[in-house]
C-alpha cells in the first residue's frame, strides 16, 4: 500500500508541475512537451487506479495523436508569438477573475462532495457476466455488444466533424496551379501540341 501511495504522490506532483509549466512556459514547443509529460503522468495515475484501458487510450490517442499534432503545428507554422503576447496584460484581469470564480466553484463542490458506500461497492463489483475478465476485455464486450449502435453513431459523428473541418478550412487561392486529372486524360494531340511557323532569324 505504501508503494502505491508513493507512486501516486510522485505521479500527481509531476503532473501538477508539468501542467503549470504548460501555462507559464514562454516557448510553445516546450509547452507541448510539458503537456505530453502531463498526459504520461495522468496515465500512470490511471494504472494505479486499475484502469489500464484508460491509461493506454490516454497515451495512444492524446500523446500519440493530439499532442504530437500540436507539436507539429507549432513547429511548422511561422507564428510571431511576441506579437501575440503583446496584448496579454490587457486580458489578465478578466482571466484572473474567471480563474478565481472557477476556483471558488471547485472549492464549493469539493466541500459538499460525499462518496456513498453504495457507489464504492458499485465501482469494485464486476459487471454482469464479466467475472474473471480484465477491464479491457469487459469494456470491449460492452462496447461491441450492448452499446454497438451508440459506438457506431459516435464514429459517424466524428467522421462528419472531420469532413466538416476539412471543408470549412479548405481554401482555393487564385493563381495556384493544381492538377486536373480529367483534363489530362482528355488531352488529344490537337490540344496538347501547338505548331508554329518560325521565320529564319525570328524567335518564338
MIVEXMI-180218 format. One record per residue (C-alpha): residue in one letter; x, y, z. Coordinates in pm, whole numbers. Layout:
<pts>
A|X|Y|Z
...
</pts>
This chain:
<pts>
X|0|0|0
X|284|240|84
X|447|156|-250
X|133|253|-442
X|89|569|-233
X|446|676|-308
X|391|638|-680
X|58|820|-651
X|224|1124|-493
X|507|1106|-745
X|279|1098|-1048
X|50|1363|-900
X|333|1605|-818
X|494|1570|-1161
X|156|1605|-1336
X|68|1923|-1146
X|413|2072|-1202
X|405|1988|-1573
X|54|2134|-1606
X|175|2459|-1451
X|470|2465|-1690
X|233|2423|-1985
X|78|2756|-1891
X|383|2957|-1781
X|633|2834|-2039
X|736|3105|-2285
X|824|2866|-2568
X|517|2697|-2724
X|721|2390|-2815
X|820|2348|-2450
X|453|2388|-2352
X|353|2098|-2578
X|635|1882|-2439
X|520|1956|-2084
X|166|1868|-2194
X|290|1529|-2313
X|461|1479|-1975
X|133|1563|-1802
X|-50|1302|-2010
X|205|1034|-1923
X|174|1101|-1551
X|-206|1102|-1574
X|-180|763|-1747
X|32|643|-1454
X|-243|753|-1216
X|-499|558|-1419
X|-281|247|-1395
X|-267|285|-1017
X|-649|303|-1012
X|-671|-20|-1210
X|-800|147|-1527
X|-528|32|-1765
X|-756|77|-2068
X|-799|448|-1997
X|-424|479|-1943
X|-345|326|-2281
X|-612|535|-2453
X|-464|848|-2296
X|-116|760|-2420
X|-215|638|-2766
X|-481|897|-2853
X|-375|1212|-2672
X|3|1171|-2665
X|39|981|-2990
X|-203|1192|-3194
X|-331|1512|-3038
X|-20|1634|-2857
X|214|1537|-3141
X|-19|1718|-3383
X|2|2027|-3162
X|380|1998|-3165
X|400|1971|-3543
X|162|2263|-3594
X|355|2486|-3355
X|690|2394|-3512
X|575|2426|-3875
X|372|2748|-3854
X|568|3071|-3862
X|384|3250|-3582
X|512|3567|-3418
X|449|3474|-3055
X|597|3801|-2931
X|320|3985|-3112
X|58|3751|-2967
X|184|3815|-2613
X|186|4192|-2663
X|-176|4237|-2551
X|-188|3962|-2289
X|-172|4208|-2000
X|-492|4373|-2121
X|-682|4048|-2070
X|-506|3945|-1747
X|-774|4090|-1512
X|-1054|3910|-1697
X|-860|3583|-1695
X|-778|3618|-1326
X|-1143|3683|-1243
X|-1261|3376|-1436
X|-991|3164|-1272
X|-1095|3285|-925
X|-1460|3204|-998
X|-1367|2852|-1113
X|-1152|2803|-803
X|-1440|2905|-575
X|-1677|2670|-760
X|-1434|2380|-727
X|-1394|2452|-355
X|-1772|2451|-309
X|-1809|2124|-498
X|-1527|1961|-303
X|-1666|2074|32
X|-2008|1923|-40
X|-1888|1608|-217
X|-1959|1277|-42
X|-1894|927|-177
X|-2165|689|-63
X|-2084|328|34
X|-2315|205|-243
X|-2103|385|-502
X|-1786|222|-370
X|-1947|-121|-389
X|-2069|-49|-743
X|-1718|52|-853
X|-1547|-255|-712
X|-1816|-504|-816
X|-1766|-670|-1158
X|-2023|-623|-1431
X|-2276|-893|-1504
X|-2120|-1181|-1691
X|-1774|-1022|-1676
X|-1633|-1210|-1377
X|-1271|-1304|-1432
X|-1220|-1061|-1721
X|-984|-768|-1734
X|-1109|-412|-1771
X|-1017|-402|-2139
X|-1198|-729|-2216
X|-1508|-622|-2023
X|-1517|-283|-2196
X|-1474|-449|-2535
X|-1763|-686|-2474
X|-1988|-400|-2362
X|-1893|-166|-2646
X|-1929|-421|-2925
X|-2244|-594|-2796
X|-2475|-385|-2578
X|-2359|-41|-2694
X|-2258|-121|-3051
X|-2510|121|-3207
X|-2403|408|-2983
X|-2040|326|-3061
X|-2106|335|-3435
X|-2302|661|-3404
X|-2011|818|-3218
X|-1782|713|-3502
X|-2016|868|-3758
X|-2031|1193|-3561
X|-1651|1210|-3554
X|-1636|1134|-3927
X|-1884|1413|-4006
X|-1691|1651|-3781
X|-1365|1567|-3959
X|-1518|1618|-4304
X|-1679|1944|-4192
X|-1348|2075|-4057
X|-1175|1990|-4386
X|-1446|2159|-4591
X|-1450|2472|-4375
X|-1073|2515|-4378
X|-1020|2429|-4746
X|-941|2745|-4938
X|-868|2766|-5311
X|-628|3051|-5368
X|-645|3218|-5711
X|-341|3177|-5933
X|-234|2844|-5782
X|-187|2570|-6041
X|-350|2240|-5948
X|-364|1905|-6116
X|-678|1833|-6318
X|-677|1460|-6389
X|-986|1471|-6610
X|-830|1739|-6833
X|-506|1540|-6857
X|-686|1221|-6959
X|-895|1407|-7219
X|-594|1562|-7392
X|-552|1498|-7762
X|-263|1576|-7995
X|-461|1874|-8126
X|-496|2027|-7782
X|-157|1922|-7648
X|61|2030|-7942
X|77|2373|-8099
X|267|2407|-8425
X|414|2748|-8502
X|584|2861|-8819
X|905|3034|-8717
X|1071|3251|-8979
X|1451|3250|-9010
X|1607|3490|-8759
X|1284|3529|-8563
X|1231|3390|-8216
X|925|3215|-8091
</pts>
